[in-house]
Amino acid sequence: MAGRINDEDVKAVRDAVPIDAVVSEYLQLRNAGGGNLKGLCPFHDEKSPSFQVSPSKGLFHCFGCQEGGDTITFVMKVDHLSFSEAVERLAGQAGITLRYEEGGYNPSHQRGERIRLVEAHKIAADWYMEQLATSPEADAGRSFLAERGFDQAAAAHFSVGYSPQGWDHLTRFLRGKGFTDKEILLSGLAQEGRRGPIDRFRGRLMWPIRDIGGEVVGFGARKLYESDNGPKYLNTPDTAIYKKSQVLYGIDLAKKDIAKVSRAVVVEGYTDVMACHLAGVTTAIATCGTAFGTDHIKILRRLLMDNGSARVIFTFDGDAAGQKAALRAFEDDQKFAAETYIAIAPDNMDPCELRLAKGDEAVADLVEPRTPLFEFALRQIVVRYDLDTPAGRAGALDEAAPIVARIKNTGAQHEVAVQLAGMLGILDTQFVVKRVAQLARWARDRGGQGPAPARGQQQPYESAPRSAAGGPALNLRNPVYATERELLKLALQRPELVSPAFDAYGIDEFTALPYAAVRQAVMDAGGAQYGLLDAQEYLVRVREAAPDDAVRAMVTELAVEAIMRRTVDENYASEQLVWVRRRAVERRIRDIQSQMARLSAGGDPAQLAAVQNELWVLQQYDQALREQGAGAL
């Protein structure tokens, strides 16, 4: 299979396909002034246009829902495609032949091979379905489904089939359809036997696994006979069109409703997906023989659009394996903008068993958000300690407090800290609250890398970068925030006016966390001076350097938003540079004055003298900024 698309070709695609031409295929655009265009956002309902396109920068941004990006991002989001799929579609429109990093790439050969493998899977799926519906041998499969509450209509809706027990029934059928032995082997539908290809799946109930576009790319097969020595479930091996870590069973059926209601239900098996959908929970999906991981999160995020009000509900068995799966899912929790929950059915039943025992309403009720995933994780930590002893309570607090500190909503974080104190039996509630707040503050100070581990304690979970969208909304009536925003807009849109001075500004000179994150992204992309070389590629680099989608959206917003001054020149840029620097100097002066007050009350005289000297230097620098402006930077 072709590897990573050559970076130069990706850039060529971006340059060759104007963003306004692509967006215009989906919505009507009209003049917004300043060279920008505007229209009604395709990603959320609105009555007045807040969606803006900047053809000169190759970017779009919605000031209503905060979606934004370049041409490739737009195609990915609007058509729910992966990055490579979007690039390939745009390259086809522009007549660009893409090169791939891994070896000799023959576009027609690769495209033809994928088409043939997909065709083989479609034919196989139809053939398996016919076997289940008509073959006497398939009675075992029909009985299996009936015992779990699935009739013929349900089997047809999910395209469930049956693979006969013979060695090469499907292989011979595909040969008759013109497929070569090589193609059949490459598809994963057959494997090499002593005398040639033999069917991989024999005597099993078959679930076709479709990609997000609805094409069959693999199968999940359930054992039916005791004589079958294979595993209970057997999946298609990784092929050119199937990677088990990158597919979700049922995503083709669930994607529209997931995007519509901003909710996804993650279950453990194929029959659980069927039970949920038939019970009206049409947002249910499952992994295919592997743990829920990063690639699965990427699929869901494309549908949930990183909506902070979205919900992801995991259903796991209440046994030890289910608890382990839930904790593993929690480790990836911070990669979602969505809130994550866990649902465990009574008596440890899965959704399929619950539907059989108690009906559709019980399944629908099960997946209503009940227990936040972080709360479940806390309880799993707490039960491991002897809370009757001070050492046990202290140890549980050391391990649990970093979990609470990672909760996105600061109000909820405080409430859960109070709950944690009750769970641990610590009477001094404020001690726990302050401990959690301290860890959260450390996380922010470390650039969102998560709370520092407790002394002697390894942090059990790795934290993702803090989202730029976290915390309260920025009040742009605050002149500090307004000036920081203007300076960042200048650095992104007019880097020639603020370079090279801007690149010497520290992250801590931006007091708003989202702006500090954007400043870091500019630094990681090579600084504002890189924008003097290639303005559009500079913005691409800054967006790619952003640690998460929230920061990336902020970069796009600042790159598209109009600068507040009608005449944007060096004088205006100098004003913003000076104001941001002066406020940083003033904050440092206040810190030193506070430090001097503490040292004067009995501190080290030598340290006091050093602090007094630093204060004098800063005061002189502040005076120079007032008198000389940008000349003193």
MIDO-479569 format. One record per residue (C-alpha): residue in three letters; x, y, z. Coordinates in steps of 0.2 Angstrom, whole numbers, plus 5000, padded with zeros to 4 digits. Example, Ala and Ser with C-alpha at 12.3 -4.5 7.8 and 13.67 -1.06 7.14 Angstrom:
[pt ALA,[5062,4978,5039]]
[pt SER,[5068,4995,5036]]
***
This chain:
[pt MET,[5000,5000,5000]]
[pt ALA,[5006,5018,4996]]
[pt GLY,[5014,5027,5011]]
[pt ARG,[5014,5045,5017]]
[pt ILE,[5010,5058,5003]]
[pt ASN,[5025,5068,4999]]
[pt ASP,[5025,5085,5008]]
[pt GLU,[5029,5095,4992]]
[pt ASP,[5014,5087,4983]]
[pt VAL,[5002,5091,4998]]
[pt LYS,[5008,5109,4996]]
[pt ALA,[5006,5109,4977]]
[pt VAL,[4988,5103,4980]]
[pt ARG,[4985,5117,4993]]
[pt ASP,[4991,5130,4980]]
[pt ALA,[4983,5123,4965]]
[pt VAL,[4965,5122,4972]]
[pt PRO,[4958,5139,4978]]
[pt ILE,[4948,5137,4994]]
[pt ASP,[4934,5148,4988]]
[pt ALA,[4931,5137,4973]]
[pt VAL,[4930,5122,4984]]
[pt VAL,[4919,5130,4997]]
[pt SER,[4908,5137,4984]]
[pt GLU,[4903,5119,4979]]
[pt TYR,[4894,5117,4996]]
[pt LEU,[4888,5135,5000]]
[pt GLN,[4885,5152,4993]]
[pt LEU,[4898,5165,4996]]
[pt ARG,[4897,5183,4995]]
[pt ASN,[4909,5198,4998]]
[pt ALA,[4913,5201,5016]]
[pt GLY,[4926,5215,5014]]
[pt GLY,[4945,5215,5016]]
[pt GLY,[4947,5202,5002]]
[pt ASN,[4936,5189,5012]]
[pt LEU,[4920,5180,5008]]
[pt LYS,[4906,5175,5019]]
[pt GLY,[4892,5162,5019]]
[pt LEU,[4881,5151,5030]]
[pt CYS,[4891,5139,5040]]
[pt PRO,[4890,5121,5033]]
[pt PHE,[4895,5114,5051]]
[pt HIS,[4881,5121,5061]]
[pt ASP,[4864,5129,5059]]
[pt GLU,[4864,5148,5058]]
[pt LYS,[4853,5162,5051]]
[pt SER,[4866,5175,5048]]
[pt PRO,[4883,5171,5040]]
[pt SER,[4897,5169,5052]]
[pt PHE,[4908,5158,5041]]
[pt GLN,[4922,5167,5032]]
[pt VAL,[4934,5162,5019]]
[pt SER,[4951,5170,5015]]
[pt PRO,[4956,5166,4997]]
[pt SER,[4973,5175,4999]]
[pt LYS,[4977,5164,5015]]
[pt GLY,[4969,5148,5009]]
[pt LEU,[4959,5147,5025]]
[pt PHE,[4941,5147,5032]]
[pt HIS,[4935,5150,5049]]
[pt CYS,[4917,5151,5057]]
[pt PHE,[4915,5164,5071]]
[pt GLY,[4900,5155,5076]]
[pt CYS,[4905,5137,5079]]
[pt GLN,[4924,5140,5078]]
[pt GLU,[4927,5127,5064]]
[pt GLY,[4942,5132,5053]]
[pt GLY,[4957,5127,5043]]
[pt ASP,[4963,5126,5025]]
[pt THR,[4956,5118,5009]]
[pt ILE,[4961,5101,5014]]
[pt THR,[4953,5103,5031]]
[pt PHE,[4937,5109,5024]]
[pt VAL,[4935,5094,5013]]
[pt MET,[4940,5082,5027]]
[pt LYS,[4926,5089,5038]]
[pt VAL,[4912,5092,5026]]
[pt ASP,[4914,5075,5018]]
[pt HIS,[4921,5065,5033]]
[pt LEU,[4937,5060,5024]]
[pt SER,[4954,5056,5031]]
[pt PHE,[4968,5068,5027]]
[pt SER,[4975,5057,5013]]
[pt GLU,[4958,5054,5006]]
[pt ALA,[4955,5073,5005]]
[pt VAL,[4972,5076,4997]]
[pt GLU,[4969,5063,4984]]
[pt ARG,[4952,5070,4980]]
[pt LEU,[4958,5087,4978]]
[pt ALA,[4974,5081,4968]]
[pt GLY,[4962,5072,4956]]
[pt GLN,[4952,5088,4953]]
[pt ALA,[4968,5098,4950]]
[pt GLY,[4976,5084,4939]]
[pt ILE,[4991,5082,4951]]
[pt THR,[5000,5065,4952]]
[pt LEU,[5004,5062,4970]]
[pt ARG,[5020,5054,4975]]
[pt TYR,[5021,5043,4991]]
[pt GLU,[5036,5042,5003]]
[pt GLU,[5037,5023,5003]]
[pt GLY,[5044,5016,4987]]
[pt GLY,[5038,5017,4969]]
[pt TYR,[5021,5022,4967]]
[pt ASN,[5010,5018,4952]]
[pt PRO,[4994,5028,4954]]
[pt SER,[4984,5018,4941]]
[pt HIS,[4990,5001,4949]]
[pt GLN,[4987,5006,4967]]
[pt ARG,[4970,5014,4963]]
[pt GLY,[4965,4998,4953]]
[pt GLU,[4971,4986,4966]]
[pt ARG,[4960,4995,4979]]
[pt ILE,[4945,4995,4968]]
[pt ARG,[4947,4976,4965]]
[pt LEU,[4949,4972,4983]]
[pt VAL,[4934,4982,4988]]
[pt GLU,[4924,4974,4974]]
[pt ALA,[4929,4957,4980]]
[pt HIS,[4923,4961,4998]]
[pt LYS,[4906,4967,4991]]
[pt ILE,[4904,4951,4981]]
[pt ALA,[4909,4941,4996]]
[pt ALA,[4897,4950,5008]]
[pt ASP,[4882,4947,4996]]
[pt TRP,[4887,4929,4994]]
[pt TYR,[4888,4926,5012]]
[pt MET,[4871,4935,5015]]
[pt GLU,[4864,4923,5002]]
[pt GLN,[4871,4908,5011]]
[pt LEU,[4863,4913,5027]]
[pt ALA,[4846,4916,5019]]
[pt THR,[4845,4901,5009]]
[pt SER,[4858,4887,5013]]
[pt PRO,[4852,4873,5024]]
[pt GLU,[4869,4872,5031]]
[pt ALA,[4867,4890,5038]]
[pt ASP,[4854,4884,5051]]
[pt ALA,[4867,4885,5065]]
[pt GLY,[4869,4904,5060]]
[pt ARG,[4851,4907,5059]]
[pt SER,[4848,4899,5076]]
[pt PHE,[4863,4909,5084]]
[pt LEU,[4854,4925,5078]]
[pt ALA,[4837,4920,5084]]
[pt GLU,[4843,4915,5101]]
[pt ARG,[4849,4933,5103]]
[pt GLY,[4833,4941,5097]]
[pt PHE,[4838,4945,5079]]
[pt ASP,[4826,4939,5065]]
[pt GLN,[4829,4938,5046]]
[pt ALA,[4825,4957,5044]]
[pt ALA,[4838,4962,5057]]
[pt ALA,[4851,4950,5049]]
[pt ALA,[4848,4958,5032]]
[pt HIS,[4849,4976,5039]]
[pt PHE,[4866,4973,5045]]
[pt SER,[4871,4962,5030]]
[pt VAL,[4875,4947,5041]]
[pt GLY,[4880,4931,5032]]
[pt TYR,[4887,4914,5033]]
[pt SER,[4903,4906,5027]]
[pt PRO,[4901,4887,5022]]
[pt GLN,[4911,4874,5031]]
[pt GLY,[4920,4868,5015]]
[pt TRP,[4938,4873,5011]]
[pt ASP,[4936,4884,4995]]
[pt HIS,[4918,4888,4992]]
[pt LEU,[4921,4907,4992]]
[pt THR,[4938,4905,4983]]
[pt ARG,[4930,4896,4968]]
[pt PHE,[4915,4908,4968]]
[pt LEU,[4927,4923,4967]]
[pt ARG,[4937,4915,4953]]
[pt GLY,[4921,4913,4943]]
[pt LYS,[4919,4932,4945]]
[pt GLY,[4936,4935,4937]]
[pt PHE,[4947,4937,4952]]
[pt THR,[4964,4930,4952]]
[pt ASP,[4971,4919,4966]]
[pt LYS,[4983,4934,4970]]
[pt GLU,[4969,4946,4972]]
[pt ILE,[4959,4934,4983]]
[pt LEU,[4974,4931,4994]]
[pt LEU,[4978,4950,4995]]
[pt SER,[4960,4953,5000]]
[pt GLY,[4962,4942,5016]]
[pt LEU,[4947,4932,5011]]
[pt ALA,[4958,4917,5008]]
[pt GLN,[4974,4910,5014]]
[pt GLU,[4988,4899,5006]]
[pt GLY,[4984,4881,5008]]
[pt ARG,[4994,4866,5003]]
[pt ARG,[4987,4865,4986]]
[pt GLY,[4983,4884,4983]]
[pt PRO,[4971,4897,4991]]
[pt ILE,[4958,4891,5004]]
[pt ASP,[4944,4901,5012]]
[pt ARG,[4950,4910,5028]]
[pt PHE,[4932,4910,5035]]
[pt ARG,[4923,4893,5036]]
[pt GLY,[4908,4888,5045]]
[pt ARG,[4906,4905,5053]]
[pt LEU,[4893,4919,5055]]
[pt MET,[4899,4934,5045]]
[pt TRP,[4898,4952,5049]]
[pt PRO,[4904,4964,5035]]
[pt ILE,[4915,4978,5042]]
[pt ARG,[4913,4994,5032]]
[pt ASP,[4923,5010,5032]]
[pt ILE,[4915,5027,5035]]
[pt GLY,[4911,5028,5017]]
[pt GLY,[4901,5012,5017]]
[pt GLU,[4913,5001,5008]]
[pt VAL,[4915,4983,5014]]
[pt VAL,[4934,4982,5018]]
[pt GLY,[4934,4967,5030]]
[pt PHE,[4924,4954,5040]]
[pt GLY,[4922,4948,5058]]
[pt ALA,[4917,4930,5059]]
[pt ARG,[4910,4921,5074]]
[pt LYS,[4913,4903,5078]]
[pt LEU,[4897,4892,5077]]
[pt TYR,[4904,4874,5079]]
[pt GLU,[4913,4865,5093]]
[pt SER,[4924,4856,5080]]
[pt ASP,[4931,4873,5075]]
[pt ASN,[4948,4875,5083]]
[pt GLY,[4950,4893,5079]]
[pt PRO,[4946,4908,5090]]
[pt LYS,[4929,4913,5095]]
[pt TYR,[4930,4928,5084]]
[pt LEU,[4941,4929,5069]]
[pt ASN,[4944,4945,5059]]
[pt THR,[4951,4949,5042]]
[pt PRO,[4970,4952,5044]]
[pt ASP,[4977,4969,5040]]
[pt THR,[4977,4972,5021]]
[pt ALA,[4979,4986,5009]]
[pt ILE,[4961,4992,5013]]
[pt TYR,[4958,4985,5031]]
[pt LYS,[4967,4990,5047]]
[pt LYS,[4958,4984,5062]]
[pt SER,[4964,4999,5073]]
[pt GLN,[4957,5011,5060]]
[pt VAL,[4939,5005,5058]]
[pt LEU,[4924,5005,5068]]
[pt TYR,[4910,4992,5066]]
[pt GLY,[4893,5001,5062]]
[pt ILE,[4901,5018,5058]]
[pt ASP,[4893,5018,5041]]
[pt LEU,[4876,5016,5049]]
[pt ALA,[4879,5028,5064]]
[pt LYS,[4889,5042,5057]]
[pt LYS,[4875,5053,5052]]
[pt ASP,[4866,5052,5069]]
[pt ILE,[4883,5054,5078]]
[pt ALA,[4886,5070,5069]]
[pt LYS,[4868,5076,5071]]
[pt VAL,[4866,5073,5090]]
[pt SER,[4884,5074,5095]]
[pt ARG,[4884,5058,5104]]
[pt ALA,[4893,5041,5101]]
[pt VAL,[4890,5025,5110]]
[pt VAL,[4905,5013,5111]]
[pt VAL,[4900,4995,5114]]
[pt GLU,[4911,4979,5113]]
[pt GLY,[4904,4967,5100]]
[pt TYR,[4894,4966,5084]]
[pt THR,[4878,4959,5092]]
[pt ASP,[4879,4974,5104]]
[pt VAL,[4879,4986,5090]]
[pt MET,[4864,4977,5082]]
[pt ALA,[4855,4977,5098]]
[pt CYS,[4858,4995,5101]]
[pt HIS,[4852,5000,5084]]
[pt LEU,[4837,4990,5084]]
[pt ALA,[4833,4997,5101]]
[pt GLY,[4834,5015,5094]]
[pt VAL,[4852,5019,5099]]
[pt THR,[4858,5022,5082]]
[pt THR,[4874,5030,5087]]
[pt ALA,[4882,5013,5093]]
[pt ILE,[4898,5007,5086]]
[pt ALA,[4911,4994,5091]]
[pt THR,[4930,4991,5088]]
[pt CYS,[4935,4976,5078]]
[pt GLY,[4945,4964,5088]]
[pt THR,[4956,4977,5096]]
[pt ALA,[4955,4989,5110]]
[pt PHE,[4948,5007,5108]]
[pt GLY,[4962,5018,5104]]
[pt THR,[4969,5034,5096]]
[pt ASP,[4964,5030,5078]]
[pt HIS,[4947,5026,5083]]
[pt ILE,[4946,5043,5092]]
[pt LYS,[4951,5052,5076]]
[pt ILE,[4936,5044,5067]]
[pt LEU,[4924,5049,5080]]
[pt ARG,[4931,5067,5082]]
[pt ARG,[4928,5070,5063]]
[pt LEU,[4910,5066,5066]]
[pt LEU,[4908,5075,5083]]
[pt MET,[4918,5090,5076]]
[pt ASP,[4927,5092,5093]]
[pt ASN,[4910,5099,5100]]
[pt GLY,[4913,5102,5119]]
[pt SER,[4895,5097,5122]]
[pt ALA,[4897,5081,5114]]
[pt ARG,[4895,5064,5123]]
[pt VAL,[4905,5048,5121]]
[pt ILE,[4897,5034,5131]]
[pt PHE,[4907,5018,5134]]
[pt THR,[4898,5002,5138]]
[pt PHE,[4909,4988,5147]]
[pt ASP,[4906,4973,5156]]
[pt GLY,[4907,4975,5175]]
[pt ASP,[4920,4961,5176]]
[pt ALA,[4939,4963,5179]]
[pt ALA,[4942,4963,5160]]
[pt GLY,[4928,4977,5157]]
[pt GLN,[4935,4987,5171]]
[pt LYS,[4953,4986,5163]]
[pt ALA,[4945,4991,5146]]
[pt ALA,[4937,5006,5154]]
[pt LEU,[4953,5012,5163]]
[pt ARG,[4962,5010,5146]]
[pt ALA,[4949,5021,5138]]
[pt PHE,[4951,5034,5151]]
[pt GLU,[4969,5036,5147]]
[pt ASP,[4964,5043,5130]]
[pt ASP,[4950,5053,5138]]
[pt GLN,[4959,5070,5136]]
[pt LYS,[4960,5067,5117]]
[pt PHE,[4942,5070,5116]]
[pt ALA,[4934,5087,5117]]
[pt ALA,[4918,5077,5121]]
[pt GLU,[4913,5072,5139]]
[pt THR,[4916,5054,5142]]
[pt TYR,[4905,5042,5152]]
[pt ILE,[4904,5024,5156]]
[pt ALA,[4888,5013,5157]]
[pt ILE,[4888,4996,5165]]
[pt ALA,[4872,4986,5164]]
[pt PRO,[4864,4977,5179]]
[pt ASP,[4871,4960,5182]]
[pt ASN,[4885,4964,5170]]
[pt MET,[4875,4960,5155]]
[pt ASP,[4880,4967,5138]]
[pt PRO,[4867,4977,5127]]
[pt CYS,[4863,4961,5118]]
[pt GLU,[4859,4951,5133]]
[pt LEU,[4850,4966,5141]]
[pt ARG,[4839,4968,5126]]
[pt LEU,[4834,4950,5127]]
[pt ALA,[4831,4950,5146]]
[pt LYS,[4822,4967,5148]]
[pt GLY,[4818,4974,5130]]
[pt ASP,[4823,4989,5120]]
[pt GLU,[4819,5002,5133]]
[pt ALA,[4832,4995,5145]]
[pt VAL,[4845,4996,5131]]
[pt ALA,[4840,5015,5128]]
[pt ASP,[4840,5018,5146]]
[pt LEU,[4857,5010,5149]]
[pt VAL,[4867,5022,5137]]
[pt GLU,[4860,5038,5145]]
[pt PRO,[4875,5046,5153]]
[pt ARG,[4877,5041,5171]]
[pt THR,[4894,5039,5177]]
[pt PRO,[4908,5051,5170]]
[pt LEU,[4923,5040,5165]]
[pt PHE,[4935,5050,5177]]
[pt GLU,[4923,5046,5192]]
[pt PHE,[4924,5027,5187]]
[pt ALA,[4943,5029,5186]]
[pt LEU,[4944,5037,5203]]
[pt ARG,[4933,5023,5211]]
[pt GLN,[4945,5010,5204]]
[pt ILE,[4960,5019,5212]]
[pt VAL,[4952,5022,5229]]
[pt VAL,[4947,5003,5232]]
[pt ARG,[4965,4998,5231]]
[pt TYR,[4969,5008,5247]]
[pt ASP,[4966,5005,5265]]
[pt LEU,[4956,5020,5269]]
[pt ASP,[4956,5016,5288]]
[pt THR,[4974,5022,5289]]
[pt PRO,[4981,5039,5287]]
[pt ALA,[4994,5032,5275]]
[pt GLY,[4981,5023,5265]]
[pt ARG,[4971,5040,5263]]
[pt ALA,[4987,5049,5259]]
[pt GLY,[4992,5037,5245]]
[pt ALA,[4975,5037,5237]]
[pt LEU,[4975,5056,5237]]
[pt ASP,[4992,5056,5229]]
[pt GLU,[4986,5045,5215]]
[pt ALA,[4968,5051,5213]]
[pt ALA,[4971,5070,5214]]
[pt PRO,[4980,5071,5197]]
[pt ILE,[4965,5063,5189]]
[pt VAL,[4953,5076,5196]]
[pt ALA,[4965,5090,5191]]
[pt ARG,[4963,5085,5173]]
[pt ILE,[4944,5088,5172]]
[pt LYS,[4941,5100,5159]]
[pt ASN,[4927,5110,5167]]
[pt THR,[4934,5120,5182]]
[pt GLY,[4918,5121,5191]]
[pt ALA,[4916,5102,5190]]
[pt GLN,[4934,5100,5195]]
[pt HIS,[4930,5109,5211]]
[pt GLU,[4914,5098,5215]]
[pt VAL,[4923,5082,5211]]
[pt ALA,[4938,5087,5223]]
[pt VAL,[4925,5089,5236]]
[pt GLN,[4917,5072,5232]]
[pt LEU,[4935,5064,5232]]
[pt ALA,[4937,5071,5250]]
[pt GLY,[4921,5062,5255]]
[pt MET,[4927,5046,5246]]
[pt LEU,[4943,5046,5255]]
[pt GLY,[4936,5051,5272]]
[pt ILE,[4947,5066,5273]]
[pt LEU,[4937,5079,5284]]
[pt ASP,[4948,5094,5279]]
[pt THR,[4939,5096,5262]]
[pt GLN,[4948,5112,5258]]
[pt PHE,[4965,5103,5259]]
[pt VAL,[4959,5091,5245]]
[pt VAL,[4952,5106,5235]]
[pt LYS,[4968,5116,5236]]
[pt ARG,[4979,5100,5232]]
[pt VAL,[4969,5098,5216]]
[pt ALA,[4970,5116,5212]]
[pt GLN,[4988,5116,5214]]
[pt LEU,[4991,5101,5202]]
[pt ALA,[4980,5110,5189]]
[pt ARG,[4990,5126,5191]]
[pt TRP,[5006,5116,5189]]
[pt ALA,[4999,5108,5173]]
[pt ARG,[4995,5125,5166]]
[pt ASP,[5012,5131,5171]]
[pt ARG,[5020,5116,5162]]
[pt GLY,[5011,5121,5146]]
[pt GLY,[4997,5109,5148]]
[pt GLN,[5008,5094,5150]]
[pt GLY,[4998,5088,5165]]
[pt PRO,[5001,5089,5184]]
[pt ALA,[5018,5085,5191]]
[pt PRO,[5018,5068,5199]]
[pt ALA,[5017,5067,5218]]
[pt ARG,[5033,5065,5227]]
[pt GLY,[5039,5047,5225]]
[pt GLN,[5023,5043,5215]]
[pt GLN,[5023,5040,5196]]
[pt GLN,[5009,5048,5188]]
[pt PRO,[4997,5034,5182]]
[pt TYR,[4990,5043,5167]]
[pt GLU,[4998,5054,5154]]
[pt SER,[4990,5071,5151]]
[pt ALA,[4986,5078,5134]]
[pt PRO,[4989,5097,5131]]
[pt ARG,[4977,5108,5139]]
[pt SER,[4964,5114,5126]]
[pt ALA,[4964,5132,5121]]
[pt ALA,[4946,5132,5122]]
[pt GLY,[4946,5127,5141]]
[pt GLY,[4941,5138,5155]]
[pt PRO,[4930,5154,5154]]
[pt ALA,[4928,5163,5138]]
[pt LEU,[4940,5177,5134]]
[pt ASN,[4933,5195,5139]]
[pt LEU,[4940,5206,5125]]
[pt ARG,[4935,5221,5134]]
[pt ASN,[4950,5217,5145]]
[pt PRO,[4963,5228,5137]]
[pt VAL,[4977,5216,5141]]
[pt TYR,[4968,5202,5131]]
[pt ALA,[4963,5213,5117]]
[pt THR,[4981,5219,5114]]
[pt GLU,[4988,5201,5115]]
[pt ARG,[4975,5196,5102]]
[pt GLU,[4980,5211,5091]]
[pt LEU,[4999,5206,5092]]
[pt LEU,[4996,5188,5088]]
[pt LYS,[4985,5193,5073]]
[pt LEU,[4999,5204,5067]]
[pt ALA,[5011,5190,5069]]
[pt LEU,[5001,5178,5059]]
[pt GLN,[4994,5190,5045]]
[pt ARG,[5008,5204,5044]]
[pt PRO,[5024,5195,5051]]
[pt GLU,[5034,5208,5042]]
[pt LEU,[5028,5222,5053]]
[pt VAL,[5033,5213,5070]]
[pt SER,[5048,5204,5065]]
[pt PRO,[5061,5201,5072]]
[pt ALA,[5055,5208,5089]]
[pt PHE,[5040,5196,5091]]
[pt ASP,[5051,5181,5090]]
[pt ALA,[5060,5187,5106]]
[pt TYR,[5044,5187,5116]]
[pt GLY,[5042,5174,5129]]
[pt ILE,[5027,5162,5131]]
[pt ASP,[5023,5170,5148]]
[pt GLU,[5021,5187,5140]]
[pt PHE,[5004,5181,5135]]
[pt THR,[4992,5180,5150]]
[pt ALA,[4978,5172,5141]]
[pt LEU,[4981,5153,5140]]
[pt PRO,[4974,5151,5122]]
[pt TYR,[4986,5166,5116]]
[pt ALA,[5000,5158,5125]]
[pt ALA,[4997,5142,5116]]
[pt VAL,[4996,5151,5099]]
[pt ARG,[5013,5160,5104]]
[pt GLN,[5021,5143,5107]]
[pt ALA,[5014,5136,5090]]
[pt VAL,[5022,5151,5081]]
[pt MET,[5038,5147,5090]]
[pt ASP,[5038,5129,5086]]
[pt ALA,[5034,5133,5067]]
[pt GLY,[5050,5143,5066]]
[pt GLY,[5045,5160,5072]]
[pt ALA,[5036,5175,5063]]
[pt GLN,[5052,5177,5053]]
[pt TYR,[5047,5162,5043]]
[pt GLY,[5032,5171,5037]]
[pt LEU,[5043,5183,5027]]
[pt LEU,[5049,5168,5016]]
[pt ASP,[5032,5160,5012]]
[pt ALA,[5016,5168,5020]]
[pt GLN,[5004,5153,5016]]
[pt GLU,[5016,5139,5021]]
[pt TYR,[5020,5149,5037]]
[pt LEU,[5002,5148,5042]]
[pt VAL,[5001,5129,5037]]
[pt ARG,[5017,5126,5048]]
[pt VAL,[5009,5136,5063]]
[pt ARG,[4993,5126,5062]]
[pt GLU,[5002,5110,5061]]
[pt ALA,[5012,5115,5076]]
[pt ALA,[4997,5117,5087]]
[pt PRO,[4995,5104,5100]]
[pt ASP,[4977,5101,5098]]
[pt ASP,[4962,5106,5087]]
[pt ALA,[4956,5120,5099]]
[pt VAL,[4973,5129,5097]]
[pt ARG,[4973,5125,5079]]
[pt ALA,[4956,5133,5078]]
[pt MET,[4962,5148,5087]]
[pt VAL,[4977,5150,5075]]
[pt THR,[4964,5150,5060]]
[pt GLU,[4953,5162,5069]]
[pt LEU,[4967,5175,5072]]
[pt ALA,[4974,5172,5054]]
[pt VAL,[4956,5176,5047]]
[pt GLU,[4949,5189,5059]]
[pt ALA,[4951,5208,5053]]
[pt ILE,[4964,5218,5062]]
[pt MET,[4956,5232,5072]]
[pt ARG,[4965,5247,5064]]
[pt ARG,[4959,5252,5047]]
[pt THR,[4977,5257,5043]]
[pt VAL,[4989,5244,5048]]
[pt ASP,[5007,5250,5048]]
[pt GLU,[5023,5249,5057]]
[pt ASN,[5017,5262,5070]]
[pt TYR,[5002,5252,5074]]
[pt ALA,[5012,5236,5076]]
[pt SER,[5025,5245,5087]]
[pt GLU,[5011,5250,5099]]
[pt GLN,[5005,5232,5101]]
[pt LEU,[5023,5226,5104]]
[pt VAL,[5026,5239,5117]]
[pt TRP,[5010,5237,5126]]
[pt VAL,[5012,5218,5128]]
[pt ARG,[5030,5220,5134]]
[pt ARG,[5026,5234,5146]]
[pt ARG,[5012,5224,5154]]
[pt ALA,[5024,5209,5156]]
[pt VAL,[5037,5220,5164]]
[pt GLU,[5024,5228,5176]]
[pt ARG,[5019,5211,5181]]
[pt ARG,[5037,5206,5185]]
[pt ILE,[5039,5222,5195]]
[pt ARG,[5024,5218,5206]]
[pt ASP,[5031,5200,5209]]
[pt ILE,[5048,5207,5214]]
[pt GLN,[5040,5220,5225]]
[pt SER,[5031,5206,5234]]
[pt GLN,[5047,5196,5235]]
[pt MET,[5056,5211,5243]]
[pt ALA,[5042,5213,5256]]
[pt ARG,[5045,5195,5261]]
[pt LEU,[5064,5196,5262]]
[pt SER,[5063,5213,5271]]
[pt ALA,[5054,5203,5285]]
[pt GLY,[5070,5193,5289]]
[pt GLY,[5077,5186,5273]]
[pt ASP,[5095,5184,5267]]
[pt PRO,[5102,5202,5265]]
[pt ALA,[5112,5196,5249]]
[pt GLN,[5097,5190,5241]]
[pt LEU,[5087,5205,5245]]
[pt ALA,[5101,5216,5237]]
[pt ALA,[5100,5205,5221]]
[pt VAL,[5081,5207,5220]]
[pt GLN,[5083,5226,5223]]
[pt ASN,[5095,5227,5209]]
[pt GLU,[5083,5217,5197]]
[pt LEU,[5069,5229,5202]]
[pt TRP,[5080,5244,5197]]
[pt VAL,[5084,5237,5180]]
[pt LEU,[5066,5233,5176]]
[pt GLN,[5060,5250,5182]]
[pt GLN,[5073,5258,5170]]
[pt TYR,[5068,5247,5156]]
[pt ASP,[5049,5251,5159]]
[pt GLN,[5054,5270,5158]]
[pt ALA,[5064,5267,5142]]
[pt LEU,[5048,5258,5134]]
[pt ARG,[5037,5273,5139]]
[pt GLU,[5049,5286,5132]]
[pt GLN,[5057,5277,5116]]
[pt GLY,[5043,5265,5112]]
[pt ALA,[5048,5250,5100]]
[pt GLY,[5066,5258,5100]]
[pt ALA,[5069,5251,5117]]
[pt LEU,[5063,5233,5113]]
***
